[in-house]
């Protein structure tokens, strides 16, 4: 990890060099060296791995939150229904989606001690490759489908 990548990682995590040092298990002076790229010093592998793991985890949580929110929004906006056989399971799905959304929000707000809240949620369109897909055992039924059946 280069000094620029180190600074970018701290920015993504909303951490200052001073706040990052104890979380990363390094001295403030070492964090400053990494940040400034003193003497051509690259970031140690354990520090880089920890930063990359935190960023990947937070990115995954934000994408999951966006996908779940998109699913719930699709049900509400499009009057979609979810059926399991002949039974309408829409309310059960809406309840479960709401629980999962709340859980991801909790995880984004309550980071490890010292790591700032990551509650700047992204919208579904901001997640590259995100697809608000549905589980294969339920079928979506739109208002038009209900009229035709």
N, C-alpha and C positions, 0 to 999 in steps of 0.2 A: 504494500500500500504506500503510495506516494504522499508527500505532505499535502498536496492539493486534495487527494482523495480522503485523507484524514480530516481535513477542514470541512469538506463537503459532508462527510459522515456525521460529524458533530453538528453541523447545521441542520441536517435532516432529523437528527434526534433532539434538536433544540437545546443543545448543550454548549456551554462555554468551555474553553480549555481548562479553566480553573475547576469547574464542576465535574468535568469528565475524568480528571486525573484519579481521584479516589475510587470512582466507579470502575475504572479500568485497572486498578491496582498498580498504578505507576505514580511517580512523584510529579508534582506540578512542573518542576524543571524539565522532566523527561517529556511531558505532554507539550510543553512549549517548544522543545527541540523538534518533536515530531511535526508540530504545526508550522514551524518556521523552516523546516528542512535543513537544520544546521548541520554542517559538515557532511552533507549528502546522506544524512541518516534516514533510512527508510523505517517505516513503522514495523515493529516486531510482529511476527505471525500470530501469536496469541491475542494481542491487542486488536489487530486487524480482523481476526476471526470473530472476536466478541462483538465488535462494531457491526460487522456484516451480518451476524446472526440477529442482533437487535433490529437492524433495519429490515431484514427479510421477514422477521416475525411481525413487525408493525405493518409492513406493506401487505402481508397476507391478511392480517386482521382487518385492515381498511378495505381490501378487496372483498373479503367475505361480508363485511358490513354492507358494502354497496350492493352486492349481489342479493343479499337477503332483503334489503330495503326495496330493491327493484322488483323482487318477486311480490312482496306485500303490496307495493304500489300498483303492480299490474293487476292484481286481484281486485283492488279497490277501484282503479280508474276504468278498467275495461269490463267490470262486472263479470269477471271470470269465475267459474265454478270448478271445483275439484271433486271428481267422483272416484269412488272406490267401488267398482261394480255399479250397482244402482243407488248406492248411498251417497248423499252429498256430504263431503268431508271438508268443505271450504272453511267452516268455522274452526275446526280442529287444526287445519294447516295455518290459518291466520294466527291462532293462538301460539302455535309452536314457532312460527317465524318471528313473532313479537318477542318471545322468550330468547331466541337465538340472537336477535338484534340487541336486546338489552345486555346479554352476556358479552357480546363483542364490544359494546360501548363501555362496559365495566372494565374489560381488559385493557382497552385503550386509555381509559382515565386513570387506572390504578397500576401504573408501571412499577418496576422495582424501585426501592427507595433511592431517591436522588435523580432518577430519570424523569423528566417532565412529562406531564399528561400529553397524550398523542391524540387528542380528540378533534383534530381537524379532519373530519371525515371527507372522503372523496365521493363524487357522484359516480354512478354506474358508467357514464360515458368516459370518465377519466381513467378507468382501469383497462389497460391494454389486454385484449384477449378475453375480457370478462364476458361471460354468457350466463344470464340469469336462467339457467336450465332447471328443469323440474325432475324429481325422482321418477324413475320409470314405472313405478307401480300405481301412479295416479294419473288421471287424464284431465286436461284442461277443457272446460266447456265454456264458450262465450255466450253472450245473450242471444246472438243469432242462432247458435246451435240449439239452444233451448226452444226457440220458436219453431225450429224445423223438426223437433222430435215429438 
